[in-house]
Amino acid sequence: MSTTLTINGVEQQVDATPDTPLLWVLRDHLQMTGTKFGCGIAQCGACTVHLDGSPIRSCSFPLAAAAGKQITTIEGNTSKVGQALKKAWDEHAVVQCGYCQSGQLMSATALLEQNAKPDDAAIDQAMQGNICRCNTYVRIRAAIKAASFELS
């Protein structure tokens, strides 16, 4: 069965069953490996992508529900906000192992696109469910704040 998806502004045809998780469509069918598999039950956030601008967990999101929507992956996260966050991530040495970082950046991008000046509580709320095994949460929060100041 063929499904048309719009990923990072480009239409893609995918031959997969409608219940295939979007994560596996991205990784296995389209070789877009920036989005990571973490837990498979939508609890860790490593697989976070944007669907019509909102963060979703692609490991549990069926292909059929993504048809006709705008999907943005870490590869397409090139907005002004995304660029500011990537710069702040580097400046604050957020990355250790790096496995969770694409999901962290996608959640942080959605946050700053909706709330340009989040306080600690808003950051914690938006980033809830993005697990970092290296425990760099303090640096993640600092980088989000730095990107927020750069954007203002």
C-alpha positions in Angstrom: 0.0 0.0 0.0 1.4 3.4 -1.0 1.1 6.5 1.2 2.2 10.0 0.3 3.9 11.9 3.1 5.4 15.4 3.2 8.6 15.2 5.1 10.8 18.3 5.5 8.8 20.0 2.8 9.3 17.2 0.2 6.6 14.7 -0.9 7.6 11.1 -0.4 5.9 7.9 -1.6 6.1 5.1 0.9 5.1 1.5 0.5 4.3 0.2 4.0 1.2 -1.0 5.8 -0.9 1.7 7.4 -0.1 0.6 10.9 3.7 0.8 10.5 5.1 3.3 13.0 6.3 6.5 11.4 9.7 6.0 13.0 10.3 2.9 11.0 9.1 4.5 7.8 11.6 7.3 8.4 14.5 5.1 9.3 14.0 1.9 7.2 12.0 3.1 4.2 13.5 6.6 3.7 16.9 6.1 5.4 16.4 9.2 7.5 18.3 7.9 10.6 18.5 11.2 12.6 15.3 10.2 14.4 16.2 7.5 17.0 14.6 4.4 18.4 14.7 4.5 22.2 11.9 2.6 23.9 9.2 1.8 21.4 6.4 2.9 23.7 6.5 6.7 23.4 8.1 7.2 26.8 11.7 8.3 26.2 11.3 11.0 23.5 14.3 9.9 21.3 11.9 9.5 18.3 10.3 12.9 18.6 9.4 14.6 15.3 7.0 17.4 14.5 3.6 16.8 12.9 2.0 20.0 11.7 4.4 21.8 14.1 3.6 19.8 17.2 6.0 17.3 18.7 4.9 13.6 18.5 6.5 10.3 19.4 7.0 8.6 16.0 7.6 5.2 17.5 3.9 4.8 18.3 2.4 7.0 15.6 0.9 5.0 12.7 1.8 5.9 9.1 -1.8 6.2 8.1 -2.3 9.1 10.6 0.6 11.0 9.1 -0.7 11.1 5.6 -1.6 14.7 4.6 0.3 16.2 7.5 3.6 18.2 7.5 6.3 16.1 9.1 9.6 17.7 10.2 12.5 15.6 11.3 15.8 16.6 12.9 17.2 16.7 9.3 14.7 19.4 8.4 14.9 21.3 11.7 16.5 24.3 10.0 14.3 27.1 11.2 15.7 30.1 13.0 14.7 28.6 16.3 16.3 25.2 15.3 19.5 26.9 14.3 19.7 28.9 17.6 19.1 25.8 19.6 21.8 23.8 17.8 24.3 26.7 18.4 23.3 26.9 22.1 23.6 23.1 22.4 27.2 23.4 21.2 28.0 26.3 23.4 26.6 24.6 26.5 28.3 21.2 25.7 24.9 19.5 26.0 25.8 16.4 24.1 27.5 13.5 25.8 26.5 10.2 24.1 24.2 12.1 21.8 21.6 9.4 21.4 18.6 11.4 22.7 19.6 14.7 21.3 17.6 14.8 18.1 14.4 14.2 20.2 15.5 16.8 22.7 16.1 19.4 20.0 12.8 18.7 18.3 10.9 19.1 21.6 12.9 22.3 22.5 12.2 23.7 19.0 8.5 23.2 19.5 8.7 24.9 22.9 10.5 28.0 21.6 8.2 28.3 18.6 5.2 28.5 20.9 6.8 30.2 23.9 9.7 32.5 23.1 10.6 33.2 26.7 9.9 30.1 28.8 10.6 30.0 32.5 12.1 26.9 34.2 8.6 25.4 34.8 7.6 25.8 31.1 10.9 24.2 30.0 10.5 21.3 32.4 6.9 20.8 31.2 7.8 20.9 27.5 10.8 18.6 27.9 9.0 16.1 30.1 9.2 12.7 28.6 12.6 13.4 26.8 14.9 11.1 28.7 18.7 11.8 28.7 20.6 8.8 30.0 23.7 11.0 30.4 21.6 13.3 32.7 22.5 16.6 31.0 19.2 18.2 31.9 20.8 21.3 33.5 22.7 22.0 30.3 19.6 21.3 28.2 17.7 23.9 30.2 20.6 26.4 30.0 20.8 25.9 26.2 17.1 26.5 25.8 17.3 29.7 27.8 20.4 30.9 25.8 18.7 30.2 22.5 15.6 32.1 23.8 17.8 35.1 24.6 19.5 34.9 21.2 16.2 34.9 19.4 14.9 38.0 21.2 
